[in-house]
Amino acid sequence: MIAFALLSIGSEPARAGSDVAADVKKPDNVCHLVNQAAINTRKTKVYRETISIIEPDGSAKFFQEGRMTATGSFAKLNANSKWQKMPGPVPAVTEYPRYTSCTYVDNTEGPHFRAYWHNRGRRYETAIADVWLTPDLEKLRKTVRQFYANDPKFPSQTLLAVFDYDAEHAKPPAPEETMP
């Protein structure tokens, strides 16, 4: 089960850099941009993250959804479950870089980077990640994580996470849709 790292309330996103064009071209700063966008995403006050399983045929199947709203964090752990109110936000900043060995790929669907994704809380789990940022390079827009082997925690080797910052899509669930 993926634990949603739903963000801390009250922090404003930091700027990824004043001269973005120069930062993208410097290998030392590419991971800084990607990691800062991940931190900024988790510090955003309202957003939705939908995680899908990528099936072997390339189709996407709903896996989990998280919402950060003005009234708190919520997670839906499968398509048929009710929403759970999360006990508290997970800090946006981790003690280690979430992404390493970042390279700029292209700008076809927005700023696209390839990197290694790390989750040290899960026994040093890693994946190859494709990361798309928002056009201003401030937040995550989409990530695709390809795990090295079938991990029993995940029903698929490939997970797609899509981030939506529209407040209309990141509303708290209705009380009848939420677990007591």
GIVENSUL-V385306 format. One record per residue. N is the residue number from 0. PHI is phi as a letter, one per 40 degrees, with the letter a starting at -180 (* if undefined). PSI is psi in whole degrees, -180 to 180 (NA if undefined). OMEGA is omega in whole degrees, 0 to 359 (999 if undefined). Layout:
n->N phi->PHI psi->PSI omega->OMEGA
n->N phi->PHI psi->PSI omega->OMEGA
This chain:
n->0 phi->* psi->132 omega->179
n->1 phi->c psi->130 omega->174
n->2 phi->c psi->126 omega->179
n->3 phi->c psi->130 omega->175
n->4 phi->c psi->65 omega->182
n->5 phi->c psi->125 omega->192
n->6 phi->d psi->167 omega->178
n->7 phi->c psi->140 omega->181
n->8 phi->c psi->146 omega->170
n->9 phi->h psi->-11 omega->179
n->10 phi->c psi->138 omega->176
n->11 phi->c psi->144 omega->178
n->12 phi->c psi->143 omega->176
n->13 phi->c psi->156 omega->177
n->14 phi->c psi->137 omega->181
n->15 phi->c psi->-25 omega->180
n->16 phi->i psi->148 omega->183
n->17 phi->c psi->-33 omega->180
n->18 phi->b psi->81 omega->186
n->19 phi->c psi->-44 omega->181
n->20 phi->d psi->-40 omega->179
n->21 phi->c psi->-39 omega->181
n->22 phi->c psi->-41 omega->182
n->23 phi->c psi->-32 omega->183
n->24 phi->c psi->-12 omega->180
n->25 phi->c psi->116 omega->183
n->26 phi->d psi->-35 omega->181
n->27 phi->c psi->-24 omega->184
n->28 phi->b psi->-9 omega->183
n->29 phi->c psi->-47 omega->180
n->30 phi->c psi->-31 omega->176
n->31 phi->c psi->-44 omega->179
n->32 phi->c psi->-46 omega->183
n->33 phi->c psi->-46 omega->179
n->34 phi->c psi->-39 omega->179
n->35 phi->c psi->-37 omega->177
n->36 phi->c psi->-39 omega->177
n->37 phi->c psi->-43 omega->178
n->38 phi->c psi->-46 omega->180
n->39 phi->d psi->-40 omega->179
n->40 phi->d psi->-48 omega->182
n->41 phi->c psi->-20 omega->177
n->42 phi->c psi->-6 omega->180
n->43 phi->c psi->139 omega->186
n->44 phi->c psi->-31 omega->182
n->45 phi->b psi->121 omega->173
n->46 phi->a psi->169 omega->178
n->47 phi->b psi->140 omega->176
n->48 phi->b psi->121 omega->178
n->49 phi->b psi->126 omega->180
n->50 phi->b psi->130 omega->180
n->51 phi->b psi->153 omega->173
n->52 phi->c psi->134 omega->174
n->53 phi->c psi->115 omega->181
n->54 phi->c psi->162 omega->179
n->55 phi->d psi->-28 omega->179
n->56 phi->c psi->1 omega->178
n->57 phi->g psi->-8 omega->180
n->58 phi->c psi->154 omega->180
n->59 phi->b psi->137 omega->179
n->60 phi->b psi->130 omega->181
n->61 phi->d psi->137 omega->177
n->62 phi->b psi->-56 omega->181
n->63 phi->a psi->159 omega->174
n->64 phi->b psi->142 omega->174
n->65 phi->b psi->144 omega->177
n->66 phi->b psi->133 omega->170
n->67 phi->b psi->120 omega->184
n->68 phi->b psi->175 omega->178
n->69 phi->c psi->-22 omega->181
n->70 phi->b psi->6 omega->176
n->71 phi->h psi->-175 omega->181
n->72 phi->c psi->141 omega->179
n->73 phi->b psi->148 omega->177
n->74 phi->b psi->141 omega->174
n->75 phi->b psi->117 omega->191
n->76 phi->c psi->-8 omega->169
n->77 phi->a psi->169 omega->187
n->78 phi->c psi->-28 omega->184
n->79 phi->c psi->0 omega->183
n->80 phi->c psi->166 omega->173
n->81 phi->c psi->163 omega->178
n->82 phi->c psi->145 omega->174
n->83 phi->b psi->134 omega->173
n->84 phi->c psi->128 omega->182
n->85 phi->c psi->145 omega->185
n->86 phi->c psi->-24 omega->180
n->87 phi->a psi->163 omega->181
n->88 phi->c psi->150 omega->173
n->89 phi->c psi->136 omega->181
n->90 phi->d psi->142 omega->180
n->91 phi->c psi->-32 omega->183
n->92 phi->c psi->129 omega->176
n->93 phi->b psi->166 omega->182
n->94 phi->c psi->4 omega->181
n->95 phi->a psi->159 omega->177
n->96 phi->c psi->129 omega->178
n->97 phi->c psi->-36 omega->180
n->98 phi->b psi->137 omega->176
n->99 phi->b psi->167 omega->178
n->100 phi->f psi->49 omega->184
n->101 phi->c psi->140 omega->173
n->102 phi->b psi->143 omega->177
n->103 phi->c psi->133 omega->181
n->104 phi->b psi->-62 omega->181
n->105 phi->a psi->-174 omega->179
n->106 phi->b psi->28 omega->184
n->107 phi->c psi->-49 omega->178
n->108 phi->b psi->25 omega->187
n->109 phi->h psi->172 omega->181
n->110 phi->d psi->118 omega->188
n->111 phi->b psi->129 omega->180
n->112 phi->b psi->154 omega->173
n->113 phi->b psi->139 omega->185
n->114 phi->a psi->175 omega->167
n->115 phi->c psi->132 omega->177
n->116 phi->c psi->139 omega->182
n->117 phi->b psi->141 omega->174
n->118 phi->b psi->85 omega->186
n->119 phi->c psi->-21 omega->179
n->120 phi->c psi->-14 omega->181
n->121 phi->b psi->58 omega->176
n->122 phi->f psi->49 omega->174
n->123 phi->g psi->36 omega->177
n->124 phi->c psi->139 omega->177
n->125 phi->b psi->162 omega->176
n->126 phi->a psi->157 omega->170
n->127 phi->c psi->131 omega->185
n->128 phi->b psi->139 omega->165
n->129 phi->b psi->129 omega->186
n->130 phi->b psi->126 omega->174
n->131 phi->b psi->133 omega->179
n->132 phi->b psi->164 omega->173
n->133 phi->c psi->159 omega->183
n->134 phi->d psi->-30 omega->179
n->135 phi->c psi->3 omega->180
n->136 phi->g psi->21 omega->184
n->137 phi->c psi->-27 omega->185
n->138 phi->a psi->165 omega->174
n->139 phi->c psi->141 omega->174
n->140 phi->b psi->-41 omega->182
n->141 phi->a psi->144 omega->172
n->142 phi->b psi->146 omega->172
n->143 phi->b psi->120 omega->180
n->144 phi->b psi->125 omega->179
n->145 phi->b psi->110 omega->181
n->146 phi->c psi->152 omega->186
n->147 phi->c psi->-36 omega->182
n->148 phi->a psi->162 omega->177
n->149 phi->c psi->112 omega->180
n->150 phi->c psi->130 omega->182
n->151 phi->c psi->-17 omega->179
n->152 phi->c psi->-21 omega->183
n->153 phi->b psi->139 omega->180
n->154 phi->c psi->1 omega->182
n->155 phi->a psi->156 omega->175
n->156 phi->c psi->-17 omega->185
n->157 phi->b psi->127 omega->178
n->158 phi->b psi->136 omega->177
n->159 phi->b psi->126 omega->175
n->160 phi->b psi->128 omega->179
n->161 phi->b psi->132 omega->183
n->162 phi->b psi->135 omega->182
n->163 phi->b psi->122 omega->184
n->164 phi->b psi->10 omega->179
n->165 phi->c psi->120 omega->183
n->166 phi->d psi->-28 omega->178
n->167 phi->c psi->-28 omega->181
n->168 phi->c psi->-13 omega->183
n->169 phi->b psi->41 omega->178
n->170 phi->c psi->154 omega->173
n->171 phi->c psi->146 omega->177
n->172 phi->c psi->156 omega->177
n->173 phi->c psi->149 omega->181
n->174 phi->d psi->-38 omega->181
n->175 phi->c psi->-15 omega->178
n->176 phi->c psi->-1 omega->186
n->177 phi->b psi->141 omega->177
n->178 phi->c psi->145 omega->179
n->179 phi->c psi->NA omega->999
